[in-house]
């Protein structure tokens, strides 16, 4: 409706910082080689947005695909070392093409390669954020990618895919708008191959009914890419929970980014859920690794979710993991579903002794009581 479109225009117009993610299938042809015209088009749109006063960071897939094309491989490698080699060859090609395209518009590409450890460690996380802000100040366009040449999937230390990486970068800045460009128009209400299926213009919240659309909208071969609609919904869940709006759209559509930033009804808009979190809570809730789990009773969950209260020892049913004071822990219900994350004031051995006990009993049990709360509300972020 006209009212919905006006609201969309207002939301997007207010987003001075934007994180854009572009997928492998947007940037490469059927053989896996870079589509130079497509990259040039994306770069031109980034330059237009930057010239208009937006601060734009691009999270770009395509390194492995570019390496496949440059090395003349007939298929995507399955061996980890071969994948890393293809990424190393392709990464130089990818940033070279972006920079050449951006220089035509008076801008420069700045390569930023990240690993999970870079985001997990608070000091490195802040260093990345500071670097991105300086790049914006210089008028450069950060091109962010996971450092495929050093990540080791078997050890579970990779960020996961570039959809999630884009959501984490949006939380890092923080950015009020995340744009995920793929080869699909948006989230469909049915099988996108069927004529009667329509793109959903706006999603208020990502619930089970929305998640149930994944197989219908994301059931397609993705030989060159790692992310499908499921990963985009997970990225949208992360970003919207932290207070950002998200648009999923077709990156092959001419001028798609310009149209999105003009507030046009392109793709699917996922609305933010509540006010934006501060940067510290974004890091706690979505970026730092969890070192353990605290199982909470219904009363504690209600106090945290509805009252915004701290977590007290009396509301803890069980503690698992290997965490120390100051580590990030997941707060879960009895079924194991995560409700929130926070920094614990007590190490595992201490929590095991005081769980289920009133705060007044902590000093008698431990011999000291440095904190009233196991997790203070200032160090707690809702993730559900």
Number of C-alpha atoms within 10 A of each C-alpha: 7 7 8 12 14 13 13 21 17 13 17 20 14 11 17 16 19 27 26 25 27 26 24 28 24 23 28 22 17 10 16 25 23 27 15 16 11 18 20 19 19 26 25 22 21 24 25 15 19 21 14 10 12 19 24 23 29 25 26 24 27 26 30 29 31 29 27 26 22 16 14 12 15 10 13 19 16 8 9 15 13 14 19 21 20 25 24 19 20 24 25 14 18 25 19 14 17 23 21 15 23 24 14 13 15 11 21 21 24 18 19 17 16 20 19 20 17 17 25 17 14 16 11 13 19 18 13 19 17 14 13 24 15 12 18 18 10 11 19 22 25 24 23 26 23 23 19 23 20 16 19 14 12 8 7 10 14 19 21 15 18 26 33 24 25 29 33 23 26 26 31 23 20 23 25 24 30 30 29 28 28 25 18 22 21 27 30 22 17 19 18 20 12 8 8 9 14 15 18 16 18 18 16 12 16 17 10 8 9 15 13 13 17 21 14 17 23 21 14 12 8 12 12 21 18 14 18 22 23 18 18 27 21 16 23 30 26 25 32 27 26 31 23 29 26 31 25 27 25 21 25 19 17 13 13 20 26 16 14 20 21 16 18 16 17 21 25 22 24 26 24 23 17 11 11 20 18 14 15 16 21 27 26 26 29 25 26 22 20 21 16 19 22 26 24 26 17 12 11 23 22 13 15 19 15 9 10 15 18 19 23 22 25 19 21 26 17 16 22 16 13 14 19 18 13 14 19 25 28 29 29 20 20 13 7 13 12 17 18 21 29 28 25 25 21 21 15 20 13 17 22 17 14 22 22 17 17 13 17 11 15 21 14 10 13 13 9 10 15 11 14 17 18 25 24 17 16 13 18 27 28 22 19 13
